[in-house]
């Protein structure tokens, strides 16, 4: 299946300064901007202008073009899937946003397997874009069974530690601990963030939305509209955070959901923009990404960090983000396509390519599954898609 370059997806360096205004969410536009608008968050930026970073000697840039083949459908008839994690044995852990349950897929041989219920995450209250969102396996998951879930409750968003015992009876394989972090501001309908991932440094990173109160993204004392960096042992700020007394790692975000680290341990984030630009950002410690003061490229003169690439919300609304084969891969909801951004260090080597456009509907999450494979999760059953008899699906992709 060949890639389709899309003219509307422009590299940030080629863009003129964007316009402000409008509102979009992670799905289709809504007449009422306070209720589930359309494509997603956007950002501006702040923080010192990024100096050009040289590629590590010996590292090869990603090829300018690639290809994607759907190798297998690993699971079907999933209900409002959101969280996705590949287990060390090759199986897959799946989270349902609306039911608050986790399921296990036995797919260790890379072929379709059996889906069984692991258990329910306590206290999940699904409403609008909230519910059971991101999942992150602890670095020692193979021996401890520890993982973390980002969940919306009746009062807040929180990060809940869990233990998974695959050998326990079906439906009773989860044990929940006390929240690692609670009181993350909650959006009643939109912008709860929900991305969760462990970094190469062993710290836990979480993305939070602005809860549809845009000014919170610029408030350093609020956890809304931020990327957080958390000590997983204590829930406290690591001593080497930009502010050692704060969990805030970067600010000025509208609604980041996707996080990924490249081969040189640089952190990238995919962010829903307002009605003008969705963004791919290289995250700097302490960086301000501008929302709601700025959206898209052109904010560096005002102290904001410019995005590396942007798309119109109709072409993107990015949720999941993965790094594989020297490129970043963005799963998009409203755009209904998978974007590939080939990199040479911190810069794209070509315009983004799109794959699977319109073939599987809305795409929620993507994770790397080896050097030349991705797992891709569709998202047609959450009330905003048009599901068919087999939605939603988990696909295994072969990339080149």
C-alpha positions in Angstrom: 0.0 0.0 0.0 1.7 3.2 -1.1 2.0 6.4 0.9 0.0 9.4 -0.2 1.8 12.7 0.3 -0.9 15.3 1.3 -0.3 18.9 0.3 -2.2 20.3 3.2 0.2 18.8 5.7 3.1 21.4 5.7 6.3 21.4 7.6 6.3 24.1 10.2 9.2 26.0 8.7 7.3 26.5 5.5 4.3 28.0 7.1 3.3 31.6 7.6 2.1 32.8 11.0 -1.2 31.1 11.8 -4.5 32.7 12.7 -6.0 32.6 16.1 -9.6 31.7 17.0 -12.1 28.9 16.6 -12.3 25.7 18.6 -11.9 22.1 17.7 -11.9 18.9 19.7 -10.6 15.4 19.0 -13.5 14.5 16.8 -15.9 16.1 14.4 -16.9 19.8 14.9 -19.8 20.6 17.3 -22.0 23.7 16.9 -21.4 24.5 20.6 -17.7 25.0 21.3 -18.3 24.2 24.9 -19.5 20.7 24.1 -17.2 18.3 22.1 -16.2 20.5 19.3 -14.0 19.0 16.6 -10.5 18.2 15.9 -8.3 18.8 18.9 -5.8 20.8 20.8 -3.4 23.2 19.4 -0.5 25.0 20.8 1.7 28.0 20.5 4.8 28.0 22.5 7.1 29.7 24.9 10.6 29.1 26.1 13.8 30.1 24.5 14.2 29.5 20.8 15.5 26.0 20.1 19.0 25.9 18.7 19.6 23.6 15.8 20.6 20.2 17.1 23.0 18.1 15.2 22.3 14.5 14.4 24.2 12.0 16.4 27.3 10.9 14.4 26.6 7.6 12.7 22.8 7.8 13.0 21.0 7.5 9.7 18.1 9.7 8.8 14.8 8.0 8.0 14.1 7.6 4.3 12.0 10.3 2.8 9.3 7.8 1.7 8.0 4.5 3.1 5.3 2.0 2.8 2.7 0.4 5.1 1.0 -2.9 4.8 -1.8 -4.2 7.1 -0.4 -7.6 8.0 -3.2 -8.8 10.3 -6.3 -7.9 12.2 -5.5 -9.0 15.7 -8.8 -8.2 17.4 -12.3 -7.1 16.4 -15.5 -5.8 18.0 -13.7 -3.7 20.6 -15.7 -1.2 22.5 -14.5 2.4 22.6 -10.8 1.4 22.9 -8.2 4.0 24.0 -5.3 2.7 26.0 -2.9 0.3 24.2 0.3 -1.5 25.4 2.3 -4.4 24.1 3.3 -6.9 26.8 6.8 -8.4 27.1 5.4 -11.8 26.0 3.9 -10.3 22.8 0.4 -10.1 24.1 -1.5 -6.8 24.1 -3.3 -4.9 26.9 -6.3 -2.9 25.8 -8.4 -0.3 27.7 -12.0 0.6 27.0 -12.7 4.3 27.7 -16.4 3.9 28.4 -16.5 0.7 30.4 -13.3 1.3 32.4 -12.2 -2.2 31.8 -8.9 -3.7 30.7 -8.7 -6.7 28.3 -5.9 -9.0 27.4 -5.2 -10.2 23.9 -3.2 -13.4 23.5 -1.3 -12.6 20.3 2.2 -13.7 21.1 2.6 -15.3 17.7 1.6 -12.1 15.9 -1.7 -13.7 14.7 -5.3 -13.0 15.8 -5.8 -14.3 19.4 -8.4 -14.5 22.1 -9.5 -11.4 24.0 -10.3 -11.9 27.7 -11.3 -9.5 30.4 -8.6 -8.6 32.9 -10.7 -6.5 35.2 -12.2 -3.1 35.9 -10.3 0.0 37.0 -12.1 1.4 40.0 -13.9 4.7 40.0 -13.8 5.4 36.3 -16.6 7.8 35.2 -16.9 8.1 31.4 -18.3 11.3 30.1 -17.5 13.1 26.9 -13.8 12.7 26.3 -13.2 11.3 29.8 -13.0 7.8 31.0 -10.3 5.1 31.1 -7.6 6.7 28.9 -3.8 6.1 28.7 -1.9 3.0 29.9 1.8 2.7 30.8 3.7 -0.4 31.8 6.3 0.1 34.5 9.9 -0.6 33.4 9.9 -3.7 35.7 6.5 -4.9 34.5 8.0 -8.2 33.4 8.7 -9.2 37.0 6.3 -6.9 38.9 3.1 -6.8 36.8 2.9 -3.1 37.6 1.2 -0.6 35.3 -0.5 2.8 35.5 -3.8 4.0 34.1 -4.9 7.6 33.5 -8.6 7.7 34.4 -11.4 10.3 34.8 -13.5 9.9 37.9 -16.6 11.8 39.1 -14.4 14.6 40.6 -11.0 14.6 38.8 -8.5 13.0 36.5 -6.0 10.7 38.3 -3.2 8.2 37.7 -3.9 4.9 39.3 -1.3 2.1 39.9 -2.4 -1.4 39.0 -1.0 -4.9 39.2 -1.8 -7.4 36.5 -1.8 -11.1 37.2 -2.6 -12.9 33.9 -2.9 -16.3 35.7 -5.8 -15.1 37.9 -9.4 -15.9 36.9 -10.8 -13.9 34.0 -12.2 -10.5 35.1 -10.2 -10.7 38.4 -6.7 -10.1 37.2 -6.3 -6.5 38.4 -5.4 -5.1 41.8 -5.6 -1.3 42.2 -3.5 0.8 44.6 -4.1 4.2 45.9 -3.8 7.0 43.3 -0.3 8.0 42.4 -1.6 11.4 41.5 -5.1 12.8 42.0 -6.8 16.2 41.5 -5.7 16.7 37.9 -8.4 19.1 36.6 -11.3 17.4 34.7 -13.1 18.7 31.7 -16.8 18.0 32.0 -17.0 17.2 28.3 -13.7 17.8 26.5 -9.9 18.2 26.9 -8.9 15.7 29.6 -5.6 14.8 27.9 -4.9 11.2 29.0 -1.5 10.3 27.5 0.7 8.2 29.8 4.2 6.9 29.1 7.5 6.0 30.9 10.5 7.8 29.6 14.0 6.4 29.1 14.8 8.1 32.4 12.4 5.9 34.3 10.1 8.8 35.1 6.3 8.7 34.3 5.0 11.4 31.9 1.4 12.3 31.7 -0.5 14.7 29.4 -3.4 16.8 30.6 -5.9 18.9 28.7 -6.9 22.5 29.4 -10.5 21.3 30.4 -11.9 23.8 27.9 -10.6 26.6 30.2 -7.8 27.7 28.0 -6.1 30.1 30.4 -5.3 27.2 32.7 -2.7 26.1 30.2 -0.6 29.2 31.0 -1.1 29.0 34.8 2.1 27.3 36.2 0.2 26.4 39.4 -2.5 24.4 37.5 -1.9 20.9 36.3 -4.3 21.5 33.3 -2.9 22.0 29.8 0.5 20.5 30.7 2.9 17.6 30.2 3.8 16.3 33.7 6.9 14.5 34.8 6.3 12.3 37.9 8.5 10.1 40.2 6.5 6.8 40.0 7.7 5.7 43.4 6.3 8.8 45.2 4.0 10.7 42.9 6.2 13.8 43.6 8.2 16.0 41.3 11.6 14.6 40.4 14.4 16.8 41.7 15.6 17.6 38.2 12.3 18.9 36.9 12.4 22.4 35.5 11.0 23.5 38.8 11.9 20.9 41.4 8.8 21.8 43.4 6.4 21.3 40.4 5.3 18.3 38.3 5.0 20.6 35.3 7.5 19.6 32.6 6.1 21.8 29.8 3.0 24.1 29.6 0.8 26.0 27.1 -0.8 22.8 25.8 -4.4 22.5 24.7 -4.9 18.8 24.7 -1.9 16.6 24.1 -2.5 12.8 24.0 0.4 11.2 22.2 4.0 11.0 23.6 7.0 9.3 22.1 10.8 9.3 22.5 13.1 9.0 19.5 16.3 7.0 19.2 18.3 9.8 21.0 15.8 10.0 23.9 14.2 13.2 22.7 10.5 13.6 23.8 7.9 14.4 21.1 4.2 15.2 21.5 1.2 15.2 19.2 -1.3 17.9 20.1 -4.9 18.8 19.0 -5.0 22.3 17.8 -7.9 24.7 17.6 -9.5 25.3 14.2 -6.3 26.3 12.5 -3.4 23.9 13.2 -2.7 20.5 14.9 0.9 20.1 15.9 3.8 17.8 16.3 6.1 19.3 19.0 9.6 18.5 20.2 9.3 19.0 23.9 11.8 21.1 25.8 12.0 21.0 29.6 10.2 24.1 30.9 9.1 25.0 27.4 5.9 27.0 26.8 3.9 25.9 23.7 1.8 28.9 23.6 -1.8 27.9 24.0 -4.1 30.0 24.1 -1.8 32.9 23.2 -0.5 31.3 20.0 -1.3 28.4 17.7 1.0 26.9 15.1 4.3 28.3 13.8 5.5 31.8 14.3 5.5 32.2 18.1 9.2 32.0 18.8 9.6 35.8 18.8 7.2 35.9 21.7 9.1 33.2 23.6 7.0 30.2 22.5 8.4 27.0 21.2 7.4 26.5 17.5 6.0 23.1 16.3 8.1 20.9 14.0 5.2 20.1 11.8 1.5 21.1 11.6 -1.7 19.9 9.9 -5.2 21.3 9.5 -7.6 19.6 12.0 -9.5 18.0 9.1 -6.3 16.2 8.1 -5.3 15.2 11.5 -6.7 15.6 15.1 -3.8 13.4 16.4 -4.2 11.1 19.3 -1.6 8.3 19.4 2.1 8.8 18.6 4.9 6.3 18.1 8.5 6.3 17.0 9.8 3.5 14.7 12.2 3.2 11.8 13.6 6.7 12.2 10.1 8.3 11.9 7.3 9.5 14.0 3.8 8.0 13.4 0.7 9.9 14.3 -2.7 8.1 14.5 -5.5 10.6 13.7 -9.2 10.8 14.6 -10.9 13.3 12.4 -8.2 12.9 9.7 -8.8 9.1 9.6 -5.3 8.4 8.5 -1.8 7.5 9.8 0.9 10.1 9.3 4.6 9.3 9.0 7.1 12.1 9.7 10.6 10.9 8.7 13.3 12.5 10.8 17.0 13.4 10.6 17.8 14.3 14.2 15.2 16.9 15.2 14.2 17.9 11.6 11.9 16.2 9.1 13.7 15.1 6.0 10.5 15.4 3.8 6.9 16.4 4.1 4.7 14.0 6.1 3.2 11.0 4.3 -0.3 9.7 5.0 -1.4 6.1 4.9 -4.7 4.2 5.2 -6.7 7.4 4.6 -10.4 6.6 5.1 -9.9 2.9 5.1 -10.4 2.1 8.8 -12.1 5.3 10.0 -10.9 7.1 13.1 -7.5 6.0 14.4 -7.0 6.3 18.1 -3.6 4.9 19.1 -0.4 3.5 17.7 2.5 1.8 19.3 5.8 0.4 18.0 5.9 -3.4 18.0 9.4 -4.1 16.8 11.7 -2.5 14.3 9.4 -2.8 11.4 5.9 -3.2 12.9 3.2 -1.1 14.5 0.0 -1.8 16.4 -2.8 0.5 15.3 -6.1 0.9 17.2 -9.2 2.2 15.5 -11.9 4.3 17.2 -15.3 4.2 15.6 -17.4 3.0 18.6 -17.0 5.9 21.0 -20.1 7.8 19.7 -18.4 9.9 17.1 -17.6 7.4 14.4 -19.7 5.2 12.0 -18.8 1.7 13.1 -19.4 -1.3 10.9 -20.0 -4.9 12.1 -16.3 -5.5 13.0 -15.4 -2.2 14.7 -13.4 -1.5 16.6 -10.2 -3.2 15.5 -6.6 -3.7 16.5 -4.4 -4.0 13.4 -0.8 -5.1 13.0 1.1 -3.1 10.4 4.3 -3.9 8.6 6.3 -0.8 7.7 9.2 -0.1 5.4 
